[in-house]
Amino acid sequence: MPNLLNAAVPAAGTYTGSIFQIRQGPMQAGAPMSLCAQKLFTYGSGGTTVDTFLQTSLDGGNTWADVIRWPQSTTASDARPIAGAASSLTTSPQAVGAGTSDGSIGTLAANSTWTTGTTITMGVVNPGWVLPGMSVFDTTAAAAIGTVLSYTGLTLTLTAAAAHASSGSTDALLFGGGVIIVPGLFAHWWRVKYIVAGTYATSTLRVDVDCGNMVPAGAGSFN
């Protein structure tokens, strides 16, 4: 099982790990159809949040797309495995319930537009399963929005300013318990990206994957 990242959490900023490639043996036909991945965050002290992304590239590492997002580890250790980020023809994001009290998953429609504020007016009151700490993904705009702080009445409040503006006033928001995957994005090149807020001490971040013959990219690698 390749270890894509195993590092002490650094100062606030955006970082990327080493690049890995999937290489097929002479008797293997085509690319692997799925992978399993796990993020392990070990908390020491300090800090605010760590967002972790597993990314793939279709053009030899010139541009990168998010395939899995483990949102906002904070000030507690956690391990979040995800199985079956599969190659497919669909591009619909899927939320995976992990890291919440009940793992509820679902989609609800907004009833307002937003830009970069922390509140969104929803079309329905909280049905009871949207909990603090859940990730929010706008399926209409195909963009991650943020993390739930609270959902009272028709007001959804995020832990920070929305990461992406709405595309209209009735965007569909997908709520998940900690992990978002986007099937259909599956290439030979892979890396980990992570965004650190605050100053952590004696904290570590590790990401492992299991997917065929994945090896470090290097001299003589192919695109």
Secondary structure as the mmCIF struct_conf table of DSSP 4:
data_model
#
loop_
_struct_conf.conf_type_id
_struct_conf.id
_struct_conf.beg_label_comp_id
_struct_conf.beg_label_asym_id
_struct_conf.beg_label_seq_id
_struct_conf.end_label_comp_id
_struct_conf.end_label_asym_id
_struct_conf.end_label_seq_id
STRN STRN1 ASN A 3 ALA A 8
BEND BEND1 ALA A 11 ALA A 12
STRN STRN2 GLY A 13 THR A 16
STRN STRN3 PHE A 20 ILE A 22
TURN_TY1_P TURN_TY1_P1 PRO A 26 MET A 27
BEND BEND2 GLY A 30 GLY A 30
BEND BEND3 MET A 33 MET A 33
STRN STRN4 CYS A 36 THR A 42
STRN STRN5 SER A 45 GLY A 46
STRN STRN6 THR A 49 SER A 57
BEND BEND4 LEU A 58 ASP A 59
TURN_TY1_P TURN_TY1_P2 GLY A 60 GLY A 61
BEND BEND5 ASN A 62 THR A 63
STRN STRN7 ALA A 65 SER A 73
BEND BEND6 THR A 75 ALA A 76
STRN STRN8 ASP A 78 ALA A 83
BEND BEND7 LEU A 89 LEU A 89
STRN STRN9 GLN A 94 VAL A 96
BEND BEND8 GLY A 99 ASP A 102
STRN STRN10 GLY A 106 ALA A 109
STRN STRN11 ALA A 110 ALA A 110
BEND BEND9 ASN A 111 SER A 112
BEND BEND10 THR A 115 THR A 116
BEND BEND11 THR A 118 THR A 118
STRN STRN12 THR A 119 THR A 121
STRN STRN13 MET A 122 MET A 122
BEND BEND12 GLY A 123 VAL A 124
BEND BEND13 GLY A 128 GLY A 128
TURN_TY1_P TURN_TY1_P3 PRO A 132 GLY A 133
STRN STRN14 SER A 135 ASP A 138
TURN_TY1_P TURN_TY1_P4 THR A 139 ALA A 142
STRN STRN15 ALA A 143 THR A 152
TURN_TY1_P TURN_TY1_P5 GLY A 153 LEU A 154
STRN STRN16 THR A 155 LEU A 158
BEND BEND14 THR A 159 ALA A 161
BEND BEND15 ALA A 163 HIS A 164
BEND BEND16 SER A 167 THR A 170
STRN STRN17 ALA A 172 GLY A 176
BEND BEND17 GLY A 177 GLY A 178
STRN STRN18 VAL A 179 ILE A 181
TURN_TY1_P TURN_TY1_P6 PRO A 183 GLY A 184
BEND BEND18 HIS A 188 HIS A 188
STRN STRN19 TRP A 189 ALA A 197
BEND BEND19 GLY A 198 GLY A 198
STRN STRN20 TYR A 200 ALA A 201
BEND BEND20 THR A 202 THR A 202
STRN STRN21 THR A 204 ASP A 210
BEND BEND21 GLY A 212 ASN A 213
STRN STRN22 MET A 214 PRO A 216
TURN_TY1_P TURN_TY1_P7 ALA A 219 GLY A 220
#
